[in-house]
């Protein structure tokens, strides 16, 4: 490494330490219109006539103007799209480092190896002296000596300047041999690869949307301002008129700041002071700056011309409650928090504001006022320095929904129906609870989501009357004792609790392992059950103590008409099992009575042609749940011979572990999803298939692919009964549902094609090219109001306002877009979510992404919401979910009511607007 390089590394680690925060491929430079040195601006910024308030770089141009780094041209123009030159880049870098005075100390005439404008000579001389630029490189790269200074700076040249300035040349050398991530790396100069790679690795630069870096590309003045503005927080040295620190006091005229040296300094603010938020570069009001916020100031003397909120976090310890008493003579307050009163000492200069930051007098805080007491943790004292009045004492009777109950803290929160706003109150011994009919109740009977009437007197919660209880789900483990005759009441015994009885919902779902479409008739006394309850009514029953053993393609050996015992044998075992009146018996798809079993399945006992066919049966303990002659067999291909002009052997393994071999002719029909014509050659070992044997059950008449998956519905056609959906991998598929008998909609009395909605999820089993069965998922959507990760529950407020507790289990996965981002613990209150199930039946919680956008309008033809472009090239046009929630507070509004320039919160799932909030 040369002496010049070592000097560059020692150059305050800075010229463009500038750079670690650059989020766009932007470099820029500055020159004054006349080429004179820039002085600090007198106001927050020069109001350039060609830079509108909506310009994407307005904040950065304003900031650098306030610093005196940039100047304009005649007619107050900034000319943001003009390109910058190499001498301008060097000048700007040194000014931004606060080295202007060092540069100007050299008044001697300097002989330079390159030609530059007169105003730039001391800057270029300083840069050469410190090794920021090297004569050997710059002279060699400039054929015409007279043009070096005014030559337009390229992106790769600025990258080199930056890396040297921050002392990262060794990193550039290390990365020189690494391949570039950019598609136009062949356009790099021979020396540039390492510098560009280093700049990218340090997040100094990034590429363009087309994947290129454009190393020979130019840089505009707007880009330069943005670059330096974002980078200056990384600089080792800065202009002296930059101050950072924490706000200790702020009025409309005075700012008291705790600076980096832990000194308290006062500054003046005025209507000319411009204020921005560093988080999103937005212009904000001075009232948005709160006590102990971290801020960045540009000052002239003791006047603030530019202010930037760099960290919104307040360094305050907060105590919230209801003021019980104020002791002015002792500067103390008594605060009721839950059921306890606590004394707090006030600072002599304690400030009092309302929730909007407007000043109040201490004497205006009366008992019954809901307040927040705040202690400044930056100062070594324990006294309260700020009182925020949240709510003056009120007395009212209101209706609302319970949002949360925190018994340990003695608080309850409601969402008032009239205002749509949340309210929080303490629960005390005087708080009474009643049911809708006036009967006495207690706090333990309240649930999140209950619709209630509540009475407040001087901010004290006096009465709660339950008008309608929320849907509440829970899981109960129990042993079945009995089921009444009309199947409406289930009696169970619970360990340690004795007997209990539950009403059964009309469309209760019964699950028994191995038995599809199980019903209440399949339950037996003594079964161990997992009961899913909704509002104390059974909506789901899972038998956990037994499963249904399934025999596929079993040989029917015999049947005893007296004992009703049927004897079977298969390669996974066999035995004798009893048929009962509840046994489902089918032959060739038609249901038959028990009395016909002998004739249909066995034939006459004296006949020489007794049938003894192959059967499928499901057995629970010693009883047959269902039996039918084998019409098809599902399994996974383990062996397949495919020889021309001869019979082939096909072996499949069933889910129960049976290995079955069939004869297959070359011409046997084959159906495969997604193929109009298929042959045996389209099948392979490992494929899941359905085999249809001949009536004699020795040869195969058809082989169909078998697939089951979860699909998001994209389109439906009621005439053709066609559904277009998207599977978990994003692949689009089409299938036809022949009739409504193949549709199951849990919890609904009817099951029709019209219930399959766009943007909903279905679980479909597809045999060959046809749908065998479809289950509608009915995903749940809304705003999270509570999460209990240990219990595996999510409290969800649906878009219609109803609140219910969803039992998703502790194994639920949480996704955002295509990525799984965590488990239930990563879901937080106020998240917008969609809750559904995956192929395995496990719950999936999809989190909506949220952003604040500015409306451009609504395209009623394309039915798209259109937003104004932001600074990060965000998407501007969005389709709406079929059931998207568009609202202002609690009022639902139409898409067309959103007008240009309105600020909205946009919640998006799967690239569609899920919720739009004014």
MINUMI-458713 format. One record per residue (C-alpha): x, y, z. Coordinates in steps of 0.25 Angstrom, whole numbers, plus 5000, padded with zeros to 4 digits. Each point is the difference from the previous one (the first is absolute). Last residue first. Layout:
<rs>
XYZ/...
</rs>
This chain:
<rs>
476550255026/500249855001/500249904988/499949855004/500549874992/500550084988/500649894991/501449964997/499949875008/499550085013/500150155000/499650105011/500050144996/499950125010/499550124993/500450154997/499050074991/500750074988/498949964990/498749955005/499649875007/498449994999/500149924987/500449885008/498750005008/500050035015/499849925013/499950085012/500849955012/501150114999/500050024985/499849874992/500449914989/500049855004/500349924988/499049884998/500449974985/501450055003/500450134993/500950014988/501250095002/500750114991/501150085005/501249905003/501150075008/501150074993/500750035013/499750155000/498549984999/499150004988/498650045002/499049905003/498949934991/498949915005/499649904989/498649964995/500650004986/498850094995/499850075013/501450045001/500150075014/500950125003/501350055003/500049965014/501250035009/500649885007/500449955014/500449865000/499649875006/500349854997/498949905003/500449895009/499649864995/499749905011/500149854996/499249905008/500449854999/499149914992/501149934992/499750074987/500050145007/498950075008/499550145001/500150135008/500250134993/500650115008/500050155003/501050035011/499450095011/500449915011/501349924997/500349874993/501549965002/499649915011/499149914991/501349954993/501050074990/500250074987/499649894990/500350074987/499250004987/499250135004/500050015015/499849875007/499849955014/499949865004/499049935009/500649905010/499550055013/498649984995/499150094992/498950025010/499350124994/499350095011/498950094994/499750144998/498950054991/500250144994/499749974985/501450004997/500349895010/500650035013/500949885003/500549955013/501149904997/500249875008/501149905001/499949995016/501550045002/500050104988/498850075006/499850114990/499050125000/499350114992/500449944986/499350074989/499249934990/499949874991/499549865002/500149904988/498849934996/500749874997/499049944989/500349854998/500049954986/499949854996/500349914988/500450114990/500349954986/501249994992/500649885006/499450005014/500150145006/499850015015/499750155004/500250085012/499450144998/500550145003/499350134998/500550114991/498849984990/498849935007/499649865000/498650015006/499350014986/500549854997/499049955011/500149935014/498850035008/499849995015/501350075003/501049985011/501049934991/499850034985/500149874993/500049994985/500049874992/498549995001/499950134993/500349954986/501049984990/501150095006/500950044989/501550035001/501050104997/501450025006/501050125002/501349975007/500450095011/500749895008/498949995010/498949984989/499350114992/498649984995/499150004988/498649945003/499149954989/498549975002/499850034985/498950105002/500450045015/501450044995/500950035011/501350085001/501350015009/499649905011/501249975009/500349865000/500349895011/500449874995/499749854997/500549934987/499749864994/500449974986/499049904993/500249864996/498949934992/499549864997/501049925008/499949855000/499749905011/498850065006/498949924993/499350134999/501250054994/501050095009/500050155001/501450045006/500150145006/501450065000/501150075009/501350004992/501249955007/500449914988/499750064987/498850034991/500050084987/500549884993/498749925003/499350104991/499450145001/499150084991/499550145004/501050025011/499950095012/499649905009/500349864995/499049904995/500549864994/499149914992/500549854999/500649984986/501349945005/499249905008/500250005015/500049885010/499950045014/500949995012/499650045014/501050045012/499250035012/500550115010/498850065005/500250124991/500049904988/501349964993/499849984985/500649894990/499750014985/500449884991/499950024985/499449924990/500749994986/500050084987/501150105005/500649995014/499750095012/500349935013/499550085012/500549985014/499750085013/498950094996/499350075011/498649965004/498550014998/499249884996/498750014992/498649935000/500249905011/498749945005/499550085012/500150005015/499850105011/500250015015/500249865002/500149965015/501049935008/500950125003/499650104990/500149944986/500050074986/499749914988/500449994986/499649874993/500549904990/498949904996/499649875006/498949974989/499449875001/499949934986/499849865005/498750055006/499649935013/500450115009/499350104991/500850124997/501150065008/500050154998/498650024995/499249895006/500749995013/500050155002/498550024997/499550005014/501050115004/499450094990/500650064988/500650134995/500450014986/501550044996/500249864993/499649945013/499950085013/499849965015/500150115010/500049935014/499050065010/499149885000/501249925004/501049914992/501049935009/501549974997/500749874997/501550004997/501150064991/501450044999/500850104992/500149914988/498549995000/498949915006/498650015003/498949945008/498650065002/499349985013/498550025000/499949905011/498849934993/500350034986/501549965001/500850054989/501249954992/501450024994/499950144994/501450034995/500550145004/500250114990/500250105010/499949985015/499850125009/500250015015/499250115006/500750075011/499849995015/500350095013/500150134993/498550024995/499950144995/498750085001/499850144995/498950115001/499649965015/499350125006/500650085012/500150124992/500849934989/500549875005/501049904994/499949875007/501249905001/499449875003/500449875007/499049904995/499349925012/498650004994/500249994985/499950114989/499849954985/498550055000/500550145003/500650004986/501349974993/500250054986/501349934998/500449905010/501549975002/500250085012/498650045006/499550144998/498650055002/499650144995/498850065007/499050064990/498850025009/500950045012/499949905012/499650045014/500949975011/499949915013/501049985011/500349895009/501150005011/501150115001/501349925004/500149954985/498850044992/498949914998/499150024988/498550014996/499750054986/498750074997/499450014986/500049864994/498549985000/500249885009/501050065010/501449974999/500749935012/501349995009/501150064990/501350025007/500550145001/501150104995/499450144997/500550114990/499550145000/499350104991/499350135004/499050074991/499750135007/498950025010/498950094997/499450115009/500949985012/499750125010/501350065006/499850105012/500850105008/501350034992/500650125006/500350124991/499250095008/498849914998/500149904989/498949904996/500249884990/499149934990/500649884994/500349924988/501049895004/501249994991/501049975011/499249925010/499350045013/499649885010/501250035009/499650145002/498749965008/498549974998/498750055006/498849984992/499450124992/499549924988/501250044991/501049955011/500550095011/501450045004/500350105012/501350095002/500050055014/501249915004/500850064989/500349984985/500850114994/499650064986/500650004986/499250064988/500349964985/499350084989/498949974991/499350135004/498649955002/500349855002/501050025011/501249904999/500149965014/501349975009/500049935014/501050035011/500349935014/501549984996/499949855003/498649994994/500450064987/498849994991/500150044986/499250064988/498649995006/499050054990/499250135002/498750075005/500150135008/499550065013/500750125004/500850085011/501350064996/501250055007/501150064991/500749904991/501449984995/500750115008/501449994998/500950035012/501550024998/501250015009/499749905010/501149995011/501049895000/501350074996/501249984992/499550054987/499949924987/498949915007/499050124999/498849965009/498650004994/498750005007/498949964991/498650065004/498549965001/499450115008/499149965012/500650105009/500350134993/501250044991/499750154996/500850055012/501349944993/499750104988/499949944986/500950014988/499549934986/500849874997/498849934993/499749915012/499950135009/501250065006/500650025014/501550035003/500749985013/500950115003/500249975015/500049854997/498849925005/500149895011/499149884998/499049935010/499349874996/498649965002/499649854997/498849934994/500450024986/500950125000/499550115008/501050125000/500350095012/500850124996/501150085006/500650145000/499950015015/499250135001/499349964987/499549865005/499149954989/499049895003/499549874993/500550024986/499649884992/501149914994/501249994991/501450005004/501150024989/501549995000/500550104990/501149994990/499050034988/500249924988/499850084987/501550004996/500650094989/498950115000/500750104991/500150155003/500450114991/500250155002/500250005015/500550135006/501150005011/501150054990/499649944987/499549865002/499749874993/499449905010/499949855001/499049955010/499849885010/498750015007/500150035015/498750085000/499249994987/500250064986/498749984993/499650145004/501050064991/499249954988/500549904991/500649994986/500249864996/501449934998/499449865004/500849975013/500850135000/498850085003/500150154996/499950145006/500250134994/500250125009/499550134993/498850015010/501050015011/501049925009/501050055010/501149925006/500449965014/501149915004/500149895011/501349935000/500149854999/501250014990/499149954989/498950115003/498950005010/499150114993/499150115004/499150054989/499350145001/499050074991/498849914998/500449925012/500949895002/500749945013/501049895002/500249964985/501149904998/501350034992/500650034987/500750144995/500450034986/500650144998/501449965002/500049924987/500349865002/501249915004/499949845001/498849994990/499049895001/498850105003/500450074987/499649894991/498650024998/500150154997/501349984992/499349904990/498750085000/500750124996/500849934989/498849934995/499350144998/501350054993/499949894990/501149894999/500549944986/500149864996/501349934996/499849895011/498649984996/499749905012/499149904992/498949915005/498950074992/499450065013/501350075002/501249975009/500450035014/500950105007/500750025013/499449875006/501449965005/500049884991/499650094989/501150105002/501049895001/499549934987/500150134993/501450035005/500549864997/499450004986/500550144996/501449994995/499849944987/498850094997/498749945002/499149984987/500249855001/499350005014/498750034992/499149895007/500450045014/500349905011/501550014997/500949895002/501150015011/501450034995/500050145005/499449975013/501249995008/500650124994/498750085002/500049965014/501550055002/499650134993/498950025012/500650135006/498750084999/500550104990/500749894992/498649924998/499350134997/500950054989/500049864994/498550005000/500050144994/500849954988/499149884998/498850095000/500650104990/500350145002/499850104989/501350064995/500050155004/501349985009/500749914991/499850084986/501250074998/500949885001/499449944988/500249855001/499549995014/500249865006/501550015000/500050135007/499049955010/500749875004/501450065001/499550125007/499349925011/498750045007/499749995015/501550005002/500050115011/500850104991/499249974988/498750035007/500550135006/500550044986/498649964994/499350095011/501050124998/499850004985/498549995000/499750144999/501050024988/499349894992/500949884998/501149954991/500849885004/501449985006/499850125009/500950125003/499550075012/500050155003/500150025015/498750035007/500049875008/499150025012/498849994991/500149855000/500149995015/498850095002/499149924990/500449875008/498649985006/499949864994/498850044991/500950114995/501149904996/499049914993/499350124993/501350054994/500549864995/498749974994/499950144993/501549984994/499549874994/498850064993/498549995004/498849984990/498850095000/498749945004/499950085013/500150134993/500150085013/499350134995/499950135008/499950084987/501549994998/500649875005/499949935014/500949975011/500449875007/500849975013/499450125008/499549915011/498650054997/500149974986/500549865003/498849975008/499050064990/500649924989/499949885008/498550025004/499650044986/500649884993/498749934995/499550144996/498650025006/500350145006/500550044986/501550024996/500150094988/499850135008/501049975010/499550055014/501450015006/500049925013/499850015015/500450154998/501350085000/500849894992/501349975005/501150044990/500349934987/501350034992/499950074987/499749934987/499050104995/498849915001/500649935012/500449854998/499549885005/500249854998/499149884999/500149855002/498749925000/499849854998/499050005011/500049965015/501350075004/500249985015/501549965000/500450114992/500450135005/501149935007/500250074987/501150105003/500149925013/501049925006/500650135005/501049994988/500949905006/499649894990/500450114989/501350025006/500349854999/499650004986/501050124996/501149925007/499749894991/499449865004/
</rs>
